[in-house]
Amino acid sequence: MTSENTPITMFGADWCRDCVRTKKQLDELGVEYTYVDLVADPAAADVAREISGRTNIPVVVYPDASHHVEPSNADVEAKLRELSLI
């Protein structure tokens, strides 16, 4: 689902406050990512659930194949720094 140009994929929805917050953070940090809108593509929710084992969103998938579910801004920033993406 990700490509070399966009190594991060975020599954989210516009009605989800945590999704809006995480999307805003990635935008402000200037990190490239693929946004999968679960409202526009409800079937993608199954993909997110397969990745995380949970129904919570957002699910943020990183280039090292790790992921966060409902991460705090600090969690996302720490992971991006660990991967030298910021």
Secondary structure, DSSP 8 states (H G I E B T S, - for coil): ---SS---EEEE-TT-HHHHHHHHHHHHHT---EEEETTT-TTHHHHHHHHHSSS-S-EEE-TTS-EEES--HHHHHHHHHHTT--
